[in-house]
Amino acid sequence: MEYQSKTEQYKKFLESSKTQKGNNFKDKTIKDQIKFLSEDIPKKLNSFYNIDTYQNLFLEKNLLVIKNLKSLFSKKEGMDELYKWDQEDLGKGGASSSLFQYMKFLEDIETKKNIYKESEKMNIKNIILYGAPGVGKTHNYKKLISLIEQGQSQKDIFDSIKKNELFSNENETFKQVEEEKRVEFITFHQSFGYEDFIEGFRPQKNGNIEIEDGIFKNIAYKASSKIILKDNILINRVISTDRTTYTISEISNEMIYIKKENDTRIVPIPKKLIIELLENIKNQSISVDDIKNRNLGNLSLSFDKYMYGYNSILYNICKSIIDEIQYIEQKNFYLVIDEINRGNISKIFGELITLIEESKRDDYEVTLPYSKQKFSVPSNLYIIGTMNTTDKSIALIDVALRRRFTFIKMQPNSNLVLPSFKTTFEKLNKKIKNDLGEEYQIGHSYFMNIDASELEFVLEYKIKPLLEEYYYGDEELIEALKIINLES
């Protein structure tokens, strides 16, 4: 029974604990406390209230309930009859002492649970799903994100992904992450560089060449931000300064555009600057008046030109919206990099390759070469890569990448293909594995969600060209095609 297990745990807890005077608990004291909690206290409470609700207290897991019961036996807050019974009939405050120790016992259980949960959390932040084309890497990155969002343990997440099974619950969870704009998707290629990924110079609407943030810097910034600045708070807002009036006429993902009254010129101001100012106001690093007076201490150097040119505008923007912004609890963000092995990793990540390591998140920072901003990678940003093993062997990928990522191998799952084709599918992949290696096996996704009438089309126009590529100039091609009855 549950209470028997709990009493054994409680007994061991007392044996390893000390009394309030620092002594070990005697065997008789331990037996008495177990009896008080399981029999005497419930019996007295039922008698006092003329009910039969109270049972063995070892069945009670709620710490607050036990705290409330203990207060009933106290001199100041409790009932006189219960206090007197505890001190005289039961003797020497046995009920209060037992309830106090049981509270400590429940607190100890809760602490251990929290420590266990913390150790089970998904602490790996950089993951690559790799395998042959069609093994479900795209499906599984969505599944991976969903499982992380649902708070699954690290072991359960990796075991589930490795099984490569259909996952019916990912749609709603992943959809919510998408709707909240907490996931970004990019594809690496040979011409993709640091300027695309981190930051670089880009032409602006006004004709100027200015520093523009890349996708990684943007999502890292969003992940670390504690503020939601909704467009509807800003758009068409009138900003009045001592000299003139401005209107926020347009908003993009990164900039807000301000138009001066009776003037065609448009002034771009980074959203990040507004958010950074508001966050500093919230944590009381600066006041709203400090913006007007340009007394901003260590605010990002790259914003200096805005602070000295538009400080009055920024002051009035922040002052007018400070009560309308939303402060949020930080959530996880995800950057999905398709074909991660096709990019030049050193060229793309640059000096930030070190910062993505789990042990260096949040605490370590670098100064970016263009903007001179301090930059760190937040711990709530997951980087998920996908990689086709037919493009490049895992052994040949960039050493810096391999050191900093955890790899999950995705295998074809014959249980997911059209049932009538399962045996042929397994036979074909066995031949490919023996001839070319397992990284060239055919993925199951080619044969999912199709019926028998569509199978011939898939074999002729998807699988046959793939086999011709794999077996180019090899006489074994004919044998492979024979397996799917398409010999030529």
TAUR-V812796 format. One record per pair of residues at least 4 apart in sequence whose C-alpha atoms are under 6 Angstrom apart, sorted by sequence separation. I is the first residue (numbers start at 1). J is the second residue. D is the distance in whole Angstrom. If there is no record, write none. Layout:
i-><I & I>
j-><J & J>
d-><D & D>
//
This chain:
i-><3 & 7 & 18 & 19 & 35 & 36 & 37 & 44 & 46 & 74 & 80 & 84 & 85 & 86 & 87 & 94 & 136 & 140 & 148 & 156 & 170 & 171 & 194 & 195 & 204 & 231 & 272 & 280 & 290 & 305 & 306 & 307 & 311 & 318 & 345 & 346 & 349 & 360 & 368 & 389 & 421 & 429 & 432 & 433 & 450 & 457 & 458 & 459 & 460 & 467 & 468 & 482 & 18 & 36 & 46 & 73 & 85 & 86 & 87 & 147 & 177 & 178 & 195 & 203 & 240 & 251 & 280 & 281 & 290 & 355 & 367 & 368 & 433 & 459 & 481 & 482 & 18 & 46 & 72 & 87 & 203 & 239 & 280 & 281 & 367 & 471 & 481 & 71 & 72 & 86 & 202 & 239 & 250 & 259 & 367 & 202 & 238 & 239 & 249 & 258 & 366 & 414 & 73 & 74 & 86 & 201 & 238 & 248 & 249 & 258 & 366 & 432 & 478 & 73 & 201 & 202 & 237 & 248 & 257 & 365 & 200 & 201 & 236 & 237 & 247 & 257 & 365 & 42 & 200 & 236 & 247 & 256 & 429 & 42 & 199 & 235 & 236 & 246 & 256 & 199 & 246 & 255 & 362 & 199 & 246 & 255 & 362 & 198 & 245 & 254 & 255 & 361 & 362 & 197 & 254 & 361 & 38 & 196 & 197 & 198 & 361 & 38 & 197 & 198 & 292 & 37 & 292 & 292 & 146 & 291 & 70 & 143 & 146 & 417 & 146 & 70 & 418 & 417 & 412 & 413 & 417 & 121 & 122 & 412 & 120 & 121 & 120 & 340 & 334 & 338 & 339 & 340 & 357 & 332 & 333 & 334 & 335 & 336 & 337 & 338 & 339 & 332 & 334 & 336 & 389 & 390 & 3 & 3 & 33 & 302 & 300 & 228 & 227 & 227 & 226 & 227 & 226 & 223 & 183 & 187 & 182 & 183 & 184 & 185 & 186 & 187 & 188 & 183 & 187 & 188 & 189 & 190 & 194 & 188 & 189 & 193 & 194 & 224 & 188 & 193 & 128 & 130 & 132 & 125 & 126 & 127 & 128 & 129 & 130 & 131 & 132 & 126 & 128 & 130 & 131 & 135 & 127 & 131 & 126 & 127 & 128 & 129 & 130 & 131 & 127 & 130 & 132 & 132 & 135 & 134 & 135 & 133 & 134 & 134>
j-><7 & 11 & 22 & 23 & 39 & 40 & 41 & 48 & 50 & 78 & 84 & 88 & 89 & 90 & 91 & 98 & 140 & 144 & 152 & 160 & 174 & 175 & 198 & 199 & 208 & 235 & 276 & 284 & 294 & 309 & 310 & 311 & 315 & 322 & 349 & 350 & 353 & 364 & 372 & 393 & 425 & 433 & 436 & 437 & 454 & 461 & 462 & 463 & 464 & 471 & 472 & 486 & 23 & 41 & 51 & 78 & 90 & 91 & 92 & 152 & 182 & 183 & 200 & 208 & 245 & 256 & 285 & 286 & 295 & 360 & 372 & 373 & 438 & 464 & 486 & 487 & 24 & 52 & 78 & 93 & 209 & 245 & 286 & 287 & 373 & 477 & 487 & 78 & 79 & 93 & 209 & 246 & 257 & 266 & 374 & 210 & 246 & 247 & 257 & 266 & 374 & 422 & 82 & 83 & 95 & 210 & 247 & 257 & 258 & 267 & 375 & 441 & 487 & 83 & 211 & 212 & 247 & 258 & 267 & 375 & 211 & 212 & 247 & 248 & 258 & 268 & 376 & 54 & 212 & 248 & 259 & 268 & 441 & 55 & 212 & 248 & 249 & 259 & 269 & 213 & 260 & 269 & 376 & 214 & 261 & 270 & 377 & 214 & 261 & 270 & 271 & 377 & 378 & 214 & 271 & 378 & 56 & 214 & 215 & 216 & 379 & 57 & 216 & 217 & 311 & 57 & 312 & 315 & 170 & 315 & 96 & 170 & 173 & 444 & 174 & 99 & 447 & 447 & 443 & 444 & 448 & 153 & 154 & 444 & 153 & 154 & 154 & 385 & 381 & 385 & 386 & 387 & 404 & 380 & 381 & 382 & 383 & 384 & 385 & 386 & 387 & 381 & 383 & 385 & 439 & 440 & 58 & 59 & 98 & 371 & 373 & 326 & 326 & 327 & 327 & 328 & 328 & 333 & 333 & 337 & 333 & 334 & 335 & 336 & 337 & 338 & 339 & 335 & 339 & 340 & 342 & 343 & 347 & 342 & 343 & 347 & 348 & 378 & 343 & 348 & 384 & 386 & 388 & 382 & 383 & 384 & 385 & 386 & 387 & 388 & 389 & 384 & 386 & 388 & 389 & 412 & 405 & 409 & 405 & 406 & 407 & 408 & 409 & 410 & 407 & 410 & 439 & 440 & 443 & 443 & 444 & 443 & 444 & 445>
d-><6 & 6 & 5 & 5 & 6 & 5 & 6 & 6 & 5 & 5 & 6 & 6 & 5 & 5 & 5 & 6 & 6 & 6 & 6 & 6 & 6 & 6 & 5 & 5 & 5 & 6 & 6 & 6 & 6 & 6 & 5 & 5 & 6 & 6 & 6 & 5 & 5 & 5 & 5 & 6 & 6 & 6 & 6 & 4 & 6 & 6 & 5 & 5 & 5 & 6 & 5 & 6 & 5 & 6 & 5 & 5 & 6 & 6 & 5 & 6 & 5 & 6 & 4 & 6 & 4 & 4 & 5 & 5 & 5 & 5 & 5 & 5 & 4 & 6 & 5 & 5 & 5 & 5 & 4 & 5 & 4 & 6 & 6 & 5 & 5 & 5 & 5 & 5 & 6 & 5 & 5 & 5 & 5 & 5 & 5 & 5 & 6 & 6 & 6 & 6 & 6 & 6 & 5 & 6 & 6 & 5 & 5 & 6 & 6 & 5 & 5 & 6 & 6 & 5 & 4 & 6 & 6 & 4 & 5 & 5 & 5 & 6 & 6 & 5 & 6 & 5 & 4 & 5 & 6 & 5 & 5 & 6 & 5 & 5 & 6 & 6 & 6 & 6 & 5 & 4 & 4 & 6 & 6 & 5 & 6 & 4 & 6 & 4 & 6 & 6 & 5 & 5 & 5 & 4 & 6 & 5 & 4 & 5 & 5 & 6 & 5 & 5 & 5 & 5 & 6 & 5 & 5 & 5 & 5 & 5 & 6 & 6 & 6 & 6 & 6 & 6 & 6 & 5 & 5 & 6 & 5 & 5 & 4 & 5 & 5 & 6 & 6 & 6 & 6 & 6 & 6 & 6 & 6 & 5 & 5 & 5 & 5 & 5 & 5 & 5 & 5 & 6 & 6 & 6 & 5 & 6 & 5 & 6 & 5 & 5 & 6 & 5 & 6 & 5 & 6 & 6 & 5 & 6 & 6 & 6 & 5 & 5 & 5 & 5 & 5 & 5 & 6 & 6 & 6 & 6 & 5 & 5 & 6 & 6 & 5 & 6 & 4 & 6 & 5 & 5 & 6 & 6 & 5 & 5 & 5 & 5 & 4 & 5 & 5 & 5 & 5 & 6 & 5 & 6 & 5 & 5 & 5 & 6 & 5 & 5 & 5 & 5 & 5 & 5 & 6 & 6 & 5 & 6 & 4 & 4 & 6 & 6 & 6 & 5>
//
